[in-house]
Amino acid sequence: MGIKGKLGIFVLTCVVIVSVGFWYTQNGKNPDREATIDREVKGVVAEVSDKYQVQYTSIRNGGKNPVIKIRVNTKIYG
Protein backbone atom coordinates (compact mmCIF):
# COMPACT_ATOMS: atom_id res chain seq x y z
CA MET A 1 0.00 0.00 0.00
CA GLY A 2 1.41 3.34 -1.01
CA ILE A 3 1.63 6.60 0.89
CA LYS A 4 -1.66 7.82 -0.64
CA GLY A 5 -3.49 4.72 0.60
CA LYS A 6 -2.10 5.09 4.11
CA LEU A 7 -2.93 8.80 4.13
CA GLY A 8 -6.48 8.03 2.95
CA ILE A 9 -7.00 5.48 5.72
CA PHE A 10 -5.60 7.95 8.28
CA VAL A 11 -7.93 10.74 7.10
CA LEU A 12 -10.93 8.38 7.10
CA THR A 13 -10.08 7.21 10.63
CA CYS A 14 -9.81 10.83 11.82
CA VAL A 15 -13.18 11.69 10.27
CA VAL A 16 -14.83 8.72 11.99
CA ILE A 17 -13.28 9.61 15.37
CA VAL A 18 -14.34 13.26 15.11
CA SER A 19 -17.85 12.27 13.99
CA VAL A 20 -18.30 9.86 16.90
CA GLY A 21 -16.96 12.46 19.34
CA PHE A 22 -19.33 15.10 18.00
CA TRP A 23 -22.30 12.72 18.15
CA TYR A 24 -21.42 11.73 21.72
CA THR A 25 -21.18 15.32 22.94
CA GLN A 26 -24.49 16.22 21.29
CA ASN A 27 -26.46 13.09 22.21
CA GLY A 28 -24.57 11.46 25.04
CA LYS A 29 -26.15 11.32 28.46
CA ASN A 30 -24.39 13.22 31.16
CA PRO A 31 -24.56 11.20 34.42
CA ASP A 32 -24.47 14.35 36.57
CA ARG A 33 -27.38 15.87 34.66
CA GLU A 34 -29.33 12.62 34.87
CA ALA A 35 -28.78 12.45 38.64
CA THR A 36 -29.86 16.07 39.05
CA ILE A 37 -33.02 15.51 37.01
CA ASP A 38 -33.78 12.34 39.00
CA ARG A 39 -33.46 14.23 42.32
CA GLU A 40 -35.64 17.07 41.03
CA VAL A 41 -38.33 14.67 39.80
CA LYS A 42 -38.40 12.86 43.14
CA GLY A 43 -38.74 16.21 44.90
CA VAL A 44 -41.61 17.33 42.68
CA VAL A 45 -43.42 13.99 43.01
CA ALA A 46 -42.96 14.07 46.80
CA GLU A 47 -44.47 17.57 46.97
CA VAL A 48 -47.43 16.59 44.82
CA SER A 49 -47.89 13.31 46.73
CA ASP A 50 -48.41 15.28 49.93
CA LYS A 51 -51.54 16.88 48.48
CA TYR A 52 -52.78 14.45 45.83
CA GLN A 53 -52.89 10.74 45.04
CA VAL A 54 -50.30 10.34 42.30
CA GLN A 55 -51.53 7.92 39.66
CA TYR A 56 -48.84 8.24 36.99
CA THR A 57 -45.52 10.00 36.42
CA SER A 58 -43.33 10.20 33.33
CA ILE A 59 -40.38 12.16 32.06
CA ARG A 60 -40.12 13.05 28.41
CA ASN A 61 -36.69 14.17 27.36
CA GLY A 62 -37.11 17.32 25.35
CA GLY A 63 -33.41 17.89 24.84
CA LYS A 64 -32.30 20.60 27.23
CA ASN A 65 -35.79 20.99 28.70
CA PRO A 66 -37.23 17.68 29.91
CA VAL A 67 -40.97 17.57 30.61
CA ILE A 68 -42.38 15.96 33.76
CA LYS A 69 -45.96 14.65 33.50
CA ILE A 70 -47.80 13.81 36.70
CA ARG A 71 -51.35 12.47 36.66
CA VAL A 72 -53.23 12.69 39.94
CA ASN A 73 -56.49 11.12 41.09
CA THR A 74 -58.12 13.15 43.81
CA LYS A 75 -57.16 15.62 46.45
CA ILE A 76 -56.26 14.18 49.86
CA TYR A 77 -57.91 16.05 52.71
CA GLY A 78 -56.55 15.92 56.18
Secondary structure, 3 states (H helix, E strand, C coil): CCHHHHHHHHHHHHHHHHHHHHHHHHHCCCHHHHHHHHHHHHHHHHHHHHHEEEEEEEEECCCCCCEEEEEEEEECCC
